[in-house]
Amino acid sequence: MAPSKTLEVSGYDVLEYLGSGARSTLWKIRRRARGELRVLKRVVKRAPEDLRFLDQAFNEYEIGSQLDHPSIRAMHELRRIKRWLSVREVHLIMEFCEGKSVQEERPEDLDVVLSVFEQVARGLAHMNACGFVHADTKPNNIIVAPDRTAKIIDLGQSCRLGTIKDRIQGTPDYIAPEQVARRPLDGRTDVFNFGAALYWTLTGRPIPTVLPNGNGVRMKSDLMARPVEEFNPEVPPALSKLVADCIELEPGQRPGSMKDVTARLGLIGHKLNRDARNGRDVPA
């Protein structure tokens, strides 16, 4: 979608065009009253079938406004722009998150990876505790600031625990089997998406998923992911095992919750730090 040349937002100065997505554009804006930076997601309905993109913006605001966690992008305001009594645009005003996505700038230092993904795990655990599933955790939806603060963004596909979607939603390289099969989604869906995102971050390679990029659906025999340490020997066995557990095809074989994942990440990080203090180069 080409950016508008004359975008006006009441109460804000439009500073910079940031990029585009499906029927949407992103803008850096500044609140005139207090000088606060924000991000505007502008979603435009150009055809009847575009209604689902407006619905995703409504969904993102509804769910995001019920969350309060430092690792989840905050929602500030939703504006409906009407023409001829019909909503034709949605302006979603959100927290401005400085930094780059993990997809744009993949961290290679193991300490940084652990710090970023422990923050993400805590954010997802909070979301699940509030009754929601993110359902689209991936490197492009994790923003890392220069001070290594991580933020989860894009709640457009998020839903309540137990939701059965009307259609397949998710990103092929990170999608969980139950998303493809359109079964109920819960916290273990986030565990799978999280594990797939962490696998890519550690290896630079996607896992084989039920819905790969391209045509067709994979069989179970094609879905065995090679161990993380085959591509990155610096990854300790405990972390490789955690990733493998997260991307199990059956939800019941994964860690039971993002809270469990957070605890295991904390133990791995603690042991690595302890070994570093003791001057040892011993795998966790």
N, C-alpha and C positions, 0 to 999 in steps of 0.2 A: 504494500500500500504506500503510495507516494505521500510524503508529509504535506500537511496544509501549509501554505505560505503565510496565512493570516489567522493564526489561532489566537483567540482571546479567551481568558479564563477570569471570571469576575473575582476580584480580591487578590489576584496573583499576577506576577510578571512572568511571562514565558521566557526562559533563559536559553534553552538548548533542546534540540531534537536528539533523542537518544537511540531510537531504533524502532523497529516494527515487528509485529507478530500477526497472527491470524485476525484480520479485520481490525487490528488495533495499532496504535502508535504510542510511543512513550516519550514523555517530555520532562525535562528538568524545569521546575517552577519555583518561584520564591513568594512567600506570603508577604504582602505589602505591610500589613499591620505590625508584624514582629520580625520580619526578615528571615523566617525559617525556610529552609530548603525542603521541598517535597518532590515526589514523582507523580506525574499525571499519566494514567492509562486512559487513552481516548478510544472508545470502541464505537464504531459506526455501523449502523444497519443500512446496507445498500440494496438488499434483496430479501424476500421473505425468509429464505433459508438461513440468513444471517442472525435470526432471532436467537439461536443457540449461543452465539458469542456474547450477546447482551446478557443472556441468562447466566453464563459463566462469570461475567463481571458482577452481577447481583450476588451470585453464590460466593464469590471471593470476598466481597464485602461483608456479607451476612456471617460467614464463618470467621473471617479474620477479625471482625470487631468483637467477637466473643473470646478472643485469645489475648493473653498478656504475658509475653515471654521475650526476653532480650534476644533470643535467637530466631524470632519470627518477625518478619516485616509487619509493622503496625499499619492498620487502616485508619484513615482520618475522616473521610467524607465520600459520599456517593451522590452524584448529581445526575438527574435524568433530564435530558434535553429533548423537548417535544416540538414536533412540527405537525400541524393539522391534527392536534389532540392525540398523536401517536408518538411514543418514545422512539426517536431516531438515533440518538447518541447517548452514551453513558460516559461520564467523567468520574473515574475512580482516583481519588487523591490519597496517596500512600506515603509512608516514611521513605525518605531518600537514603539509600544504602550506598555509601561510598565503597569503591573497590571493584574487583573483577570477579566473574564467575569462575568456579573451579574448572569449567569447560574451557574458558578463555586462557587461563593461566594455571595449569595443573601443578600443584605443589609437589616437590620431589623430596623435600626433607621429611623424614618420618615423624619427627616431633610435631611439625606443622600439620601434617595429615591427621595425626591423632588428636591434636587440639581442635582442629576444624570439625572433625567428624564426631568428637565427643559433644561439642556444642550443638551440632545438628541432631544428634541422638537425644539430647536433653529437650530440644525444641519439639521434636516429634513425640517424645514421651508426654510432654505437657499437652500437646494437641490431642493425643489419644485419651489422656486422663479427662479432657474436657468433652470427650464423646465424638471426636472426629478423626478421620483418616486423611492424610495428605494425598496419597495415591499417585504422586508424580515426583517423588524425590529423585533427582538426577543431578549431574555436575553443573548443568546450566541453570539449575534452580537453587544453587548455593553461592552466595556472594561473600567474598572474603575481603575485608578492609585491610589497609596497610598495617594496622596493629594486630592483625590475625583474628579480629572479631568476625564471626560467621553469622550470616542471616539466611534463613529459608524464605524463598519468595514463591510467588505464583500458586495461589490456592484455588485456581479456577476449576480444577478437577477434584477438589476435596469434597468430602461427603461425611455423613453421619456413620458411625460404626454400624455394621450390619446391612449397609445399603447394597442392593443389587442394581447395577447400572442397566439402563435401557439399551446401551450399545457399548462396544469395546472402547475404553478410553485408557490411554497410557502411552508411554514412549517405548518403541520396540526393544531397544537395547536394555531396558530396565524394568519392563512390565512383568508383573507376577502372573503365574499360571491362572490363578483364580480371577484375575482381571480379564484374561482372554476367554475363560470359560463362563464369565458372567455369573460367578458365585458371590455370596456375601463377602464384603470386604471388612477387615478389622485391622487391629494393630500389627498383626503378622504380615499384612500386605505392605505396610510401611517398612517392616523389617527386611523384606525381600528387596524392595526398591532401594533401600539404604545400602544393603549388602552389595547390590549390583553397582551402585554408584561408587562405593568404596573400592570394589574390585577394579573398576576402570581407573580410578585415581591412583591406585597402587601399581597398576600394570600398563596403563595406556591402551588397554584392549577391552572391548565389551564382552560380557558373558553371552553364550548362546541362549536365547530365550524362545518361548513358545511362539511368539510373534516377532520374527526377525525382520530386519530391514530388507524389503524385497517381497516377493510373492510366496504364498504357501504358509503352512504351519509345520513346525518341527515336531518330530516324534521324540519320545522320551530318550531313546537310544542316542539321539543327536545332541542332548542337552547337558552332557557332562562337562562342566567347566574345568579346565586344567588348573592345578593348584597355583595360587598367587606366587609362591616362591620360585616357580619355574621361570617366571618373567622378571622377578625382582627378588634376588637372593638376600637382600637386606631386610626383608619382611620377616619378623620373628614367627615361629610356628604357631604361637598362641593367637596372633592376629590373623594369620592365614586360616586357622581353624575357625575363628569367629566368622570370617567372611564366608567360608564354605557352609557353615551352619545357617547363616542368614539366607543363602540362596538355595536352600533345599526346596525341591518342587512342591512337596506336601507341607502345608502350613503347620501341621502338628509336629513336624520334625525340626522346625525353626525355633530359635529362642522365643519364649512365650510372649515377650513384650519388648518395646523399646527401652523400658526401664532396665530389663535384664541386659540388653545390649550395652547400655550406658555403664552399668556396673562392670561388665567384662572389659570394656575399653579403659575404664579407670584403673583396673588392676594391671592391665598390660602396660599402660603409661607409667604407673607407679613402679613396676619392676624394671622397666627400661631406665627410668630416672635413677633408681637405686643402684643399678649396675653401673651406670655412667659415673655416679658419685664415687663408687668403689673402684673405678678405673678398670672395670671388666668389660670385655666385649663378648657377652654371653647372650644367646638368643632367649627371648622371653618364653 
